[in-house]
Amino acid sequence: MVDSNNKVLIPIIYDELSYFNRFIKVKKDNKYGLLTDNNETVKALIYDDITPLSDSHGTEDNIGIVFTKGNQQQLTNEFGSIITPFSDYRFVDNKLDYLDNMSVIEKDGKYGLFSVKEKKVLIQPIYEDMYERIYNDSILAQLNGKKVLIDTSGKVLVSDLSQYAAIERSNNENNIIVKTNDDKYGVIDYKGKTIIPAVYDSLELQGLSNNYEAVWGENKAPLLLYIVGKNGKHGIFAHNGSVVAPIAYDYIQSLIYPAYLAVVKDKSADSETVGEANNLGLMNLSGKVVLDMKYYDVRTNLYDPEGRLYAINSHKNIVETYDKKLTFIKTQSLQAFIDTNEWYKE
């Protein structure tokens, strides 16, 4: 390596040379070391490998450096200061996502968890696998052939989830979406209690809000509902498992803001698209239809803090405008509405 004046900073004696974190990683005679860009030795040429330990949030940030000698590894911080001595633990990069300052460790084919921040093993490597982080720092793992849910301290939350083909990460910190081997969906809590039985063909968690600032920020938690489908019909559950709307609708879709659900109950047999027969209406969060099912579509503009709703009747070529409490404002032609609302055309 030379500077812009051709002054040699690092002599041409290495088989490989590359930038590495704050240092220069060099290789010679199949051994690796670290130098500063002024050719000062940070770590001698004695290692079989030197790799970064990445941040698990998918960023390019590193939370440490892993040095390998034979079958042993040592972890240092980004400056090269020792966090762990050499041991049989191996640090597994990017095994689990979204864990702050933690790394999966492996020993003899079993997995555990290490806290880089606390410089200690949180979970001994006793698990056959660690699949993914679900939510709220809970981890889906395998022990003695069974799927288990544990937290980052190693506490077992649910002792056996083997009856489920998939445990899905959810944005609801209280519940977990599960899928059976025959592709049926349901919801359980973090103690394994059934919230929604796993008998549905589809299940989606929806977040709705009547607070405009909460739509674009994180200052207020959204209202959570599950839209489920079975045998071509759909219904709604609250996040606690109570029924909001029975499995009786041909179509349900959340509007997000303001907090309503677009619904169709009796889809015309010859209608190719939802609402084509002008049979779409609005349901509130209590499951009551508050706007008759007689529209082609109901649209909102997420950039409108007033939360106005536009109910489109394609048979009559009109658009009815309502405020977010569904107080009627005005009626205009569909063409006039299109001409004066650029967001709708887009």
ROLOMI-123496 format. One record per residue (C-alpha): residue number from 0; x, y, z. Coordinates in nm, 4 decimals. Layout:
<nodes>
<node NUM, <X, Y, Z>>;
...
</nodes>
This chain:
<nodes>
<node 0, <0.0000, 0.0000, 0.0000>>;
<node 1, <0.1302, 0.3413, -0.0963>>;
<node 2, <0.0054, 0.6947, -0.0364>>;
<node 3, <-0.0606, 0.9573, -0.3031>>;
<node 4, <0.3093, 1.0528, -0.3039>>;
<node 5, <0.4146, 0.6929, -0.3754>>;
<node 6, <0.5478, 0.6514, -0.0240>>;
<node 7, <0.5297, 0.2854, 0.0763>>;
<node 8, <0.3055, 0.2426, 0.3801>>;
<node 9, <0.2862, -0.1369, 0.3781>>;
<node 10, <0.5567, -0.3271, 0.1856>>;
<node 11, <0.4721, -0.5731, -0.0915>>;
<node 12, <0.5284, -0.8887, 0.1115>>;
<node 13, <0.1720, -1.0155, 0.1609>>;
<node 14, <-0.0334, -1.2626, -0.0393>>;
<node 15, <-0.3519, -1.0655, 0.0321>>;
<node 16, <-0.4285, -0.7193, 0.1663>>;
<node 17, <-0.7688, -0.5540, 0.2195>>;
<node 18, <-0.9478, -0.3030, 0.4361>>;
<node 19, <-1.1125, -0.4625, 0.7370>>;
<node 20, <-1.3170, -0.2541, 0.9817>>;
<node 21, <-1.0646, 0.0002, 1.1130>>;
<node 22, <-0.7625, -0.1997, 1.0077>>;
<node 23, <-0.5818, -0.3631, 0.7178>>;
<node 24, <-0.6275, -0.7384, 0.6992>>;
<node 25, <-0.3213, -0.9192, 0.5595>>;
<node 26, <-0.2463, -1.2790, 0.4653>>;
<node 27, <0.0901, -1.4476, 0.4359>>;
<node 28, <0.1738, -1.8192, 0.4278>>;
<node 29, <-0.1950, -1.8997, 0.4901>>;
<node 30, <-0.2039, -1.7001, 0.8140>>;
<node 31, <-0.3910, -1.3770, 0.8793>>;
<node 32, <-0.3158, -1.0684, 1.0839>>;
<node 33, <-0.4248, -0.7067, 1.1263>>;
<node 34, <-0.2193, -0.3906, 1.0660>>;
<node 35, <-0.2828, -0.0198, 1.0849>>;
<node 36, <-0.2399, 0.1741, 0.7620>>;
<node 37, <0.0973, 0.2848, 0.9042>>;
<node 38, <0.2184, -0.0773, 0.9112>>;
<node 39, <0.1808, -0.1138, 1.2871>>;
<node 40, <0.0876, -0.4640, 1.3996>>;
<node 41, <-0.2503, -0.4885, 1.5709>>;
<node 42, <-0.2785, -0.8689, 1.5541>>;
<node 43, <0.0159, -1.0853, 1.4512>>;
<node 44, <0.0111, -1.3202, 1.1488>>;
<node 45, <-0.0937, -1.6253, 1.3501>>;
<node 46, <-0.4656, -1.6733, 1.2743>>;
<node 47, <-0.6344, -1.9192, 1.0402>>;
<node 48, <-0.9138, -1.6689, 0.9761>>;
<node 49, <-1.0320, -1.3237, 1.0814>>;
<node 50, <-1.3969, -1.2371, 1.0159>>;
<node 51, <-1.6397, -0.9640, 1.1221>>;
<node 52, <-1.9343, -1.0428, 1.3486>>;
<node 53, <-2.2197, -0.8554, 1.1854>>;
<node 54, <-2.5050, -0.6650, 1.3379>>;
<node 55, <-2.8140, -0.8853, 1.3093>>;
<node 56, <-3.0366, -0.6010, 1.1893>>;
<node 57, <-2.9091, -0.6482, 0.8358>>;
<node 58, <-2.6938, -0.3342, 0.8417>>;
<node 59, <-2.3260, -0.3174, 0.7540>>;
<node 60, <-2.2338, -0.2454, 1.1147>>;
<node 61, <-2.0144, -0.4979, 1.2959>>;
<node 62, <-2.0365, -0.5749, 1.6658>>;
<node 63, <-1.7031, -0.7526, 1.6904>>;
<node 64, <-1.4188, -0.9431, 1.5250>>;
<node 65, <-1.3838, -1.3213, 1.5350>>;
<node 66, <-1.0322, -1.4697, 1.5330>>;
<node 67, <-0.9940, -1.8394, 1.4498>>;
<node 68, <-0.7087, -2.0707, 1.5465>>;
<node 69, <-0.7669, -2.4318, 1.4560>>;
<node 70, <-1.0983, -2.5351, 1.6127>>;
<node 71, <-1.1083, -2.2459, 1.8571>>;
<node 72, <-1.2305, -1.8888, 1.8275>>;
<node 73, <-1.1864, -1.5645, 2.0141>>;
<node 74, <-1.4102, -1.2558, 2.0023>>;
<node 75, <-1.2828, -0.8985, 2.0259>>;
<node 76, <-1.4590, -0.5663, 1.9915>>;
<node 77, <-1.4220, -0.3568, 1.6769>>;
<node 78, <-1.0972, -0.2111, 1.8116>>;
<node 79, <-0.9391, -0.5526, 1.8728>>;
<node 80, <-0.9794, -0.5574, 2.2515>>;
<node 81, <-1.0476, -0.9086, 2.3821>>;
<node 82, <-1.4068, -0.9962, 2.4818>>;
<node 83, <-1.3635, -1.3736, 2.5141>>;
<node 84, <-1.0575, -1.5986, 2.5411>>;
<node 85, <-1.0066, -1.8700, 2.2797>>;
<node 86, <-1.2571, -2.1505, 2.3357>>;
<node 87, <-1.4521, -2.4264, 2.1597>>;
<node 88, <-1.7436, -2.1871, 2.1065>>;
<node 89, <-1.7818, -2.0772, 1.7459>>;
<node 90, <-1.9614, -1.7530, 1.6648>>;
<node 91, <-2.2297, -1.7957, 1.3994>>;
<node 92, <-2.2851, -1.4831, 1.1920>>;
<node 93, <-2.6411, -1.3895, 1.0868>>;
<node 94, <-2.8074, -1.6999, 1.2315>>;
<node 95, <-3.0839, -1.4945, 1.3933>>;
<node 96, <-3.2105, -1.1532, 1.2837>>;
<node 97, <-3.3003, -0.8517, 1.4971>>;
<node 98, <-3.1095, -0.9402, 1.8136>>;
<node 99, <-2.9272, -0.6431, 1.9627>>;
<node 100, <-2.5577, -0.7052, 2.0449>>;
<node 101, <-2.5994, -1.0818, 2.0543>>;
<node 102, <-2.4580, -1.3708, 1.8558>>;
<node 103, <-2.5529, -1.7329, 1.8153>>;
<node 104, <-2.2733, -1.9637, 1.9316>>;
<node 105, <-2.2156, -2.3246, 1.8246>>;
<node 106, <-2.0346, -2.6129, 1.9908>>;
<node 107, <-2.0407, -2.9790, 1.8841>>;
<node 108, <-2.3299, -2.9092, 1.6484>>;
<node 109, <-2.5467, -2.7475, 1.9179>>;
<node 110, <-2.6473, -2.3812, 1.9391>>;
<node 111, <-2.6679, -2.1212, 2.2153>>;
<node 112, <-2.6591, -1.7440, 2.2564>>;
<node 113, <-2.3844, -1.5003, 2.3574>>;
<node 114, <-2.4256, -1.1378, 2.4666>>;
<node 115, <-2.1523, -0.9210, 2.3181>>;
<node 116, <-2.2590, -0.6284, 2.5344>>;
<node 117, <-2.2575, -0.8274, 2.8609>>;
<node 118, <-1.9591, -1.0441, 2.7533>>;
<node 119, <-2.1229, -1.3661, 2.8673>>;
<node 120, <-2.3065, -1.6744, 2.7461>>;
<node 121, <-2.6810, -1.6219, 2.7837>>;
<node 122, <-2.7880, -1.9654, 2.6596>>;
<node 123, <-2.5565, -2.2658, 2.6680>>;
<node 124, <-2.5238, -2.4448, 2.3310>>;
<node 125, <-2.7751, -2.7240, 2.3933>>;
<node 126, <-3.0197, -2.6660, 2.1058>>;
<node 127, <-3.0116, -2.8659, 1.7835>>;
<node 128, <-3.1140, -2.5516, 1.5935>>;
<node 129, <-3.2186, -2.1921, 1.6370>>;
<node 130, <-3.4529, -2.1018, 1.3547>>;
<node 131, <-3.5542, -1.7390, 1.3987>>;
<node 132, <-3.6464, -1.4607, 1.6350>>;
<node 133, <-4.0241, -1.4356, 1.6554>>;
<node 134, <-4.0937, -1.1135, 1.8472>>;
<node 135, <-3.9989, -0.9454, 2.1719>>;
<node 136, <-3.6636, -1.1312, 2.1786>>;
<node 137, <-3.8227, -1.4764, 2.1696>>;
<node 138, <-3.6465, -1.7461, 1.9691>>;
<node 139, <-3.7849, -2.0515, 1.7928>>;
<node 140, <-3.5423, -2.3366, 1.8612>>;
<node 141, <-3.5240, -2.7155, 1.8551>>;
<node 142, <-3.4489, -2.9301, 2.1603>>;
<node 143, <-3.4657, -3.3108, 2.1643>>;
<node 144, <-3.6366, -3.3018, 1.8274>>;
<node 145, <-3.9141, -3.0668, 1.9450>>;
<node 146, <-3.9784, -2.7083, 1.8428>>;
<node 147, <-3.9659, -2.4873, 2.1515>>;
<node 148, <-3.9998, -2.1159, 2.2127>>;
<node 149, <-3.7434, -1.9579, 2.4442>>;
<node 150, <-3.6459, -1.6057, 2.5411>>;
<node 151, <-3.2952, -1.4629, 2.5263>>;
<node 152, <-3.2262, -1.5639, 2.8864>>;
<node 153, <-3.2927, -1.9281, 2.7993>>;
<node 154, <-3.6319, -1.9460, 2.9744>>;
<node 155, <-3.8677, -2.1867, 2.7943>>;
<node 156, <-4.1874, -2.0038, 2.6986>>;
<node 157, <-4.3637, -2.2853, 2.5092>>;
<node 158, <-4.2266, -2.6367, 2.5566>>;
<node 159, <-4.3576, -2.8005, 2.2384>>;
<node 160, <-4.4701, -2.6409, 1.9124>>;
<node 161, <-4.3971, -2.9464, 1.6992>>;
<node 162, <-4.7571, -2.9703, 1.5795>>;
<node 163, <-4.7003, -2.6558, 1.3726>>;
<node 164, <-4.5212, -2.6510, 1.0388>>;
<node 165, <-4.4358, -2.2824, 1.0782>>;
<node 166, <-4.4225, -2.0240, 1.3535>>;
<node 167, <-4.4368, -1.6825, 1.1917>>;
<node 168, <-4.2924, -1.3576, 1.3160>>;
<node 169, <-4.5757, -1.1163, 1.3852>>;
<node 170, <-4.5926, -0.7447, 1.4574>>;
<node 171, <-4.8260, -0.8195, 1.7480>>;
<node 172, <-4.5996, -0.8512, 2.0498>>;
<node 173, <-4.8621, -1.0504, 2.2420>>;
<node 174, <-4.9384, -1.3229, 1.9859>>;
<node 175, <-4.7748, -1.5593, 1.7375>>;
<node 176, <-4.9175, -1.6688, 1.4020>>;
<node 177, <-4.8912, -2.0461, 1.3472>>;
<node 178, <-4.9421, -2.2722, 1.0456>>;
<node 179, <-5.0252, -2.6442, 1.0584>>;
<node 180, <-4.8894, -2.9172, 0.8324>>;
<node 181, <-5.2039, -2.8954, 0.6198>>;
<node 182, <-5.1580, -2.5183, 0.5691>>;
<node 183, <-5.4162, -2.3955, 0.8198>>;
<node 184, <-5.3494, -2.0784, 1.0151>>;
<node 185, <-5.4201, -1.9728, 1.3710>>;
<node 186, <-5.2852, -1.7640, 1.6592>>;
<node 187, <-5.1362, -1.8583, 1.9975>>;
<node 188, <-4.9926, -1.6504, 2.2791>>;
<node 189, <-4.6462, -1.6774, 2.4346>>;
<node 190, <-4.7615, -1.9455, 2.6774>>;
<node 191, <-4.8937, -2.1651, 2.3979>>;
<node 192, <-5.2599, -2.0827, 2.4666>>;
<node 193, <-5.4815, -2.0871, 2.1566>>;
<node 194, <-5.6149, -1.7413, 2.0719>>;
<node 195, <-5.7551, -1.8302, 1.7275>>;
<node 196, <-5.7772, -2.2008, 1.6379>>;
<node 197, <-5.5551, -2.3096, 1.3481>>;
<node 198, <-5.8381, -2.3996, 1.1097>>;
<node 199, <-5.8288, -2.1081, 0.8636>>;
<node 200, <-5.7081, -2.1037, 0.5031>>;
<node 201, <-5.5651, -1.7528, 0.5447>>;
<node 202, <-5.4906, -1.5160, 0.8300>>;
<node 203, <-5.3552, -1.1614, 0.8187>>;
<node 204, <-5.2779, -0.9230, 1.1009>>;
<node 205, <-5.3969, -0.5721, 1.0159>>;
<node 206, <-5.3051, -0.2488, 1.1916>>;
<node 207, <-5.5616, 0.0320, 1.1714>>;
<node 208, <-5.5723, 0.3775, 1.3258>>;
<node 209, <-5.8027, 0.6746, 1.3724>>;
<node 210, <-5.5035, 0.8900, 1.4635>>;
<node 211, <-5.3408, 1.0546, 1.1602>>;
<node 212, <-5.0049, 1.1112, 1.3309>>;
<node 213, <-4.9897, 0.7425, 1.4278>>;
<node 214, <-5.0188, 0.6391, 1.0621>>;
<node 215, <-4.6796, 0.7930, 0.9856>>;
<node 216, <-4.5165, 0.7720, 1.3280>>;
<node 217, <-4.4798, 0.5409, 1.6245>>;
<node 218, <-4.6354, 0.7569, 1.8919>>;
<node 219, <-4.9522, 0.5492, 1.9207>>;
<node 220, <-5.0023, 0.1748, 1.8807>>;
<node 221, <-5.2366, 0.0733, 1.5977>>;
<node 222, <-5.5633, -0.1104, 1.6505>>;
<node 223, <-5.4951, -0.4746, 1.5671>>;
<node 224, <-5.7346, -0.7125, 1.3932>>;
<node 225, <-5.6963, -1.0512, 1.2285>>;
<node 226, <-5.8724, -1.1059, 0.8947>>;
<node 227, <-5.9263, -1.4787, 0.8418>>;
<node 228, <-6.0510, -1.6824, 0.5484>>;
<node 229, <-6.2128, -2.0261, 0.5277>>;
<node 230, <-6.3781, -2.1979, 0.2312>>;
<node 231, <-6.3886, -1.8744, 0.0344>>;
<node 232, <-6.5520, -1.6710, 0.3138>>;
<node 233, <-6.3877, -1.4216, 0.5498>>;
<node 234, <-6.4314, -1.2925, 0.9016>>;
<node 235, <-6.2553, -1.0816, 1.1640>>;
<node 236, <-6.1090, -1.1527, 1.5079>>;
<node 237, <-5.9806, -0.8993, 1.7599>>;
<node 238, <-5.6219, -0.9463, 1.8784>>;
<node 239, <-5.7540, -1.1138, 2.1957>>;
<node 240, <-5.9417, -1.3763, 1.9909>>;
<node 241, <-6.2942, -1.2365, 2.0264>>;
<node 242, <-6.5103, -1.2406, 1.7119>>;
<node 243, <-6.5609, -0.9026, 1.5456>>;
<node 244, <-6.7332, -1.0317, 1.2311>>;
<node 245, <-6.8416, -1.3904, 1.1519>>;
<node 246, <-6.7016, -1.5972, 0.8649>>;
<node 247, <-6.9694, -1.4743, 0.6243>>;
<node 248, <-6.8089, -1.2181, 0.3934>>;
<node 249, <-6.6779, -1.2640, 0.0404>>;
<node 250, <-6.4217, -0.9875, 0.0834>>;
<node 251, <-6.2691, -0.7903, 0.3711>>;
<node 252, <-5.9891, -0.5362, 0.3447>>;
<node 253, <-5.8686, -0.2809, 0.6007>>;
<node 254, <-5.8471, 0.0870, 0.5070>>;
<node 255, <-5.5761, 0.1530, 0.7720>>;
<node 256, <-5.6789, 0.5205, 0.8173>>;
<node 257, <-5.9434, 0.6033, 0.9126>>;
<node 258, <-6.0041, 0.2707, 1.0823>>;
<node 259, <-6.2695, 0.0940, 0.8758>>;
<node 260, <-6.2962, -0.2308, 0.6858>>;
<node 261, <-6.4189, -0.2559, 0.3263>>;
<node 262, <-6.6547, -0.5557, 0.3030>>;
<node 263, <-6.8578, -0.7480, 0.0473>>;
<node 264, <-7.1090, -1.0008, 0.1767>>;
<node 265, <-7.2872, -1.1288, -0.1323>>;
<node 266, <-7.0555, -1.1177, -0.4302>>;
<node 267, <-7.2443, -1.1436, -0.7570>>;
<node 268, <-7.1697, -1.4682, -0.9403>>;
<node 269, <-7.0971, -1.2854, -1.2657>>;
<node 270, <-6.8753, -1.0164, -1.1059>>;
<node 271, <-6.5130, -1.0549, -1.2129>>;
<node 272, <-6.3768, -0.8132, -0.9530>>;
<node 273, <-6.4700, -0.7186, -0.5987>>;
<node 274, <-6.7228, -0.4346, -0.5974>>;
<node 275, <-6.8045, -0.4631, -0.9667>>;
<node 276, <-7.1693, -0.5278, -0.8782>>;
<node 277, <-7.1621, -0.2190, -0.6532>>;
<node 278, <-7.1931, -0.4338, -0.3414>>;
<node 279, <-6.9036, -0.3034, -0.1283>>;
<node 280, <-6.9594, -0.1240, 0.2008>>;
<node 281, <-6.7814, -0.0245, 0.5209>>;
<node 282, <-6.7687, -0.1985, 0.8569>>;
<node 283, <-6.6520, -0.0383, 1.1807>>;
<node 284, <-6.4224, -0.2033, 1.4340>>;
<node 285, <-6.7185, -0.3412, 1.6262>>;
<node 286, <-6.8300, -0.5450, 1.3248>>;
<node 287, <-7.1250, -0.3227, 1.2327>>;
<node 288, <-7.1814, -0.2291, 0.8678>>;
<node 289, <-7.1914, 0.1518, 0.8787>>;
<node 290, <-7.1924, 0.2270, 0.5069>>;
<node 291, <-7.4342, 0.0233, 0.2978>>;
<node 292, <-7.2876, -0.2382, 0.0655>>;
<node 293, <-7.3788, -0.0606, -0.2594>>;
<node 294, <-7.0487, 0.0806, -0.3857>>;
<node 295, <-6.7871, -0.0208, -0.6393>>;
<node 296, <-6.5057, 0.0968, -0.4103>>;
<node 297, <-6.4326, 0.3117, -0.1075>>;
<node 298, <-6.1050, 0.5021, -0.1213>>;
<node 299, <-5.9075, 0.7124, 0.1229>>;
<node 300, <-5.6051, 0.9354, 0.0800>>;
<node 301, <-5.3411, 0.8432, 0.3395>>;
<node 302, <-5.1923, 1.1926, 0.3070>>;
<node 303, <-5.5201, 1.3563, 0.4111>>;
<node 304, <-5.5174, 1.4307, 0.7866>>;
<node 305, <-5.8945, 1.4847, 0.7749>>;
<node 306, <-5.9434, 1.1183, 0.6807>>;
<node 307, <-6.2148, 1.1787, 0.4199>>;
<node 308, <-6.3683, 0.8739, 0.2539>>;
<node 309, <-6.4805, 0.8554, -0.1083>>;
<node 310, <-6.7553, 0.6027, -0.1878>>;
<node 311, <-6.7676, 0.5286, -0.5611>>;
<node 312, <-7.0869, 0.4127, -0.7311>>;
<node 313, <-6.9848, 0.3073, -1.0818>>;
<node 314, <-7.3408, 0.2349, -1.1954>>;
<node 315, <-7.4425, 0.5941, -1.1309>>;
<node 316, <-7.0958, 0.7374, -1.2065>>;
<node 317, <-7.0945, 0.9333, -0.8812>>;
<node 318, <-6.8657, 0.9702, -0.5806>>;
<node 319, <-7.0021, 1.0423, -0.2340>>;
<node 320, <-6.7622, 1.2155, 0.0056>>;
<node 321, <-6.7791, 1.1519, 0.3828>>;
<node 322, <-6.5725, 1.2704, 0.6777>>;
<node 323, <-6.3977, 1.0106, 0.8918>>;
<node 324, <-6.7056, 0.9793, 1.1153>>;
<node 325, <-6.9058, 0.9016, 0.8004>>;
<node 326, <-7.0940, 1.2304, 0.8028>>;
<node 327, <-7.2003, 1.3000, 0.4438>>;
<node 328, <-7.0231, 1.5967, 0.2785>>;
<node 329, <-7.1144, 1.6034, -0.0912>>;
<node 330, <-7.1799, 1.4121, -0.4129>>;
<node 331, <-6.9974, 1.4719, -0.7412>>;
<node 332, <-6.9556, 1.2971, -1.0733>>;
<node 333, <-6.6890, 1.0305, -1.0990>>;
<node 334, <-6.5144, 1.2268, -1.3739>>;
<node 335, <-6.5101, 1.5464, -1.1680>>;
<node 336, <-6.3647, 1.3505, -0.8764>>;
<node 337, <-6.0922, 1.2021, -1.0983>>;
<node 338, <-6.0090, 1.5413, -1.2491>>;
<node 339, <-5.9640, 1.7091, -0.9105>>;
<node 340, <-5.7818, 1.4320, -0.7185>>;
<node 341, <-5.4355, 1.3643, -0.8541>>;
<node 342, <-5.3657, 1.1047, -0.5845>>;
<node 343, <-5.6564, 0.8918, -0.7108>>;
<node 344, <-5.5337, 0.8982, -1.0691>>;
<node 345, <-5.1895, 0.7889, -0.9526>>;
</nodes>
